[in-house]
Amino acid sequence: MSAKRVALEIGMGSDISGADSTKAAVRALRDALRHNCLTVARALGKGPEAMLVEVTIGVPRPETVDKQAVLAALPYGTGVVNVVAGGLEIPNEAGTDSTLIAHAAAVVRLELP
């Protein structure tokens, strides 16, 4: 058997004040998950725990994301988190704070014949 891609979920999350990359990344993943109700695993005779989820997060400073915190946002399945340069950061007028926007893509795979 090999893992076949069965779904792609996308989302966006932000930290309005503080530019916390991890907070925005977790919100982006949760946004992606909220837009979907995956029934494909059950339709193929598998439980949701069989899902293999590859999460990609885009933020301006990838090194500031706590990958374990993002992974903890997955409600089921086995996951891996990759963080890449992306997203958007918008500084305030005084230059003392900023809003950070993260993007998330979650590729769901199942072991299928």
Secondary structure in CASP SS format (residue, H / E / C, confidence):
PFRMAT SS
TARGET T0000
AUTHOR 0000-0000-0000
METHOD secondary structure of the structure
MODEL  1
M C 1.00
S E 1.00
A E 1.00
K E 1.00
R E 1.00
V E 1.00
A E 1.00
L E 1.00
E E 1.00
I E 1.00
G E 1.00
M E 1.00
G E 1.00
S E 1.00
D E 1.00
I C 1.00
S C 1.00
G C 1.00
A C 1.00
D C 1.00
S H 1.00
T H 1.00
K H 1.00
A H 1.00
A H 1.00
V H 1.00
R H 1.00
A H 1.00
L H 1.00
R H 1.00
D H 1.00
A H 1.00
L H 1.00
R H 1.00
H C 1.00
N C 1.00
C C 1.00
L C 1.00
T C 1.00
V H 1.00
A H 1.00
R H 1.00
A H 1.00
L C 1.00
G C 1.00
K C 1.00
G C 1.00
P H 1.00
E H 1.00
A H 1.00
M C 1.00
L E 1.00
V E 1.00
E E 1.00
V E 1.00
T E 1.00
I E 1.00
G E 1.00
V E 1.00
P C 1.00
R C 1.00
P H 1.00
E H 1.00
T H 1.00
V C 1.00
D C 1.00
K H 1.00
Q H 1.00
A H 1.00
V H 1.00
L H 1.00
A C 1.00
A C 1.00
L C 1.00
P C 1.00
Y C 1.00
G C 1.00
T E 1.00
G E 1.00
V E 1.00
V E 1.00
N E 1.00
V E 1.00
V E 1.00
A E 1.00
G C 1.00
G C 1.00
L E 1.00
E E 1.00
I E 1.00
P E 1.00
N C 1.00
E C 1.00
A C 1.00
G C 1.00
T C 1.00
D C 1.00
S E 1.00
T E 1.00
L E 1.00
I E 1.00
A E 1.00
H E 1.00
A E 1.00
A E 1.00
A E 1.00
V E 1.00
V E 1.00
R E 1.00
L E 1.00
E E 1.00
L E 1.00
P C 1.00
END
